[in-house]
Amino acid sequence: LFLAMHYTSDTTTAFSSVTHICRDVNYGWVIRYLHANGASMFFICLFIHVGRGLYYGSYMFLETWNIGVVLLFTVMATAFM
């Protein structure tokens, strides 16, 4: 929410708004990098969780596995919004 207050999604001003966040907003650079690295860590943990499910054979429980796959695709679709 804090980053959204200072970000403009217009194609002509998006880069300058990110530059503004990093240079002019108090601790904006920290919040931006924490947000970017936190999102990456979230997906790393998600893929490790899926790998663990594959390793332990959780795909044998079809209903649970299908719900997990739907959640995975939902999270991936949300990341592109």
DOTORVEX-766347 format. One line per 4 residues: their letters; for each residue z, y, x of C-alpha. Coordinates in Angstrom, 3 decimals, m for minus. Layout:
% residues N
A = Z Y X; ...
***
This chain:
% residues 81
LFLA = 0.000 0.000 0.000; 0.808 2.360 2.862; m2.585 1.814 4.474; m4.376 2.231 1.144
MHYT = m2.916 5.726 0.730; m4.846 6.902 3.807; m7.955 4.663 3.652; m11.279 5.702 2.142
SDTT = m13.719 2.890 1.365; m16.829 5.054 1.274; m19.367 3.834 3.844; m19.726 7.245 5.444
TAFS = m15.999 7.938 5.872; m14.430 4.486 6.321; m14.480 4.573 10.112; m13.060 8.077 10.256
SVTH = m10.262 7.121 7.847; m9.296 4.166 10.068; m9.363 6.497 13.058; m7.169 8.912 11.102
ICRD = m4.686 6.108 10.345; m4.506 5.082 14.008; m4.248 8.587 15.467; m2.698 10.961 12.942
VNYG = m0.426 8.924 10.652; 3.061 8.289 12.039; 3.135 4.692 13.278; m0.153 4.059 11.473
WVIR = m1.496 2.122 14.421; 1.516 m0.218 14.310; 1.146 m0.847 10.588; m2.598 m1.438 10.945
YLHA = m2.189 m3.959 13.759; 0.740 m5.693 12.045; m1.383 m6.004 8.908; m4.383 m7.402 10.800
NGAS = m2.362 m9.841 12.894; m0.208 m10.859 9.926; m3.303 m11.733 7.906; m4.665 m13.780 10.806
MFFI = m1.352 m15.606 11.213; m1.280 m16.328 7.482; m4.658 m18.065 7.674; m3.703 m19.925 10.851
CLFI = m0.610 m21.268 9.073; m2.741 m22.115 6.040; m5.230 m24.113 8.122; m2.397 m25.878 9.972
HVGR = m0.928 m26.802 6.592; m4.276 m28.229 5.438; m4.611 m30.128 8.716; m1.149 m31.571 8.269
GLYY = m2.095 m32.694 4.771; m5.193 m34.407 6.137; m3.224 m36.059 8.929; m0.524 m37.435 6.634
GSYM = m3.001 m38.567 3.970; m1.968 m36.182 1.228; m5.514 m36.361 m0.126; m4.543 m39.666 m1.744
FLET = m2.698 m37.703 m4.443; m5.825 m36.309 m6.098; m4.212 m33.865 m8.507; m2.068 m32.273 m5.816
WNIG = m4.985 m32.189 m3.372; m7.347 m30.599 m5.914; m4.818 m27.896 m6.756; m4.405 m27.216 m3.038
VVLL = m8.166 m26.921 m2.532; m8.432 m24.515 m5.473; m5.603 m22.430 m4.002; m7.294 m22.457 m0.581
FTVM = m10.570 m21.166 m2.021; m8.708 m18.588 m4.109; m6.914 m17.243 m1.037; m10.165 m17.179 0.937
ATAF = m11.929 m15.310 m1.890; m9.062 m12.836 m2.108; m9.350 m12.149 1.622; m12.874 m10.812 1.114
M = m11.857 m8.332 m1.567
***
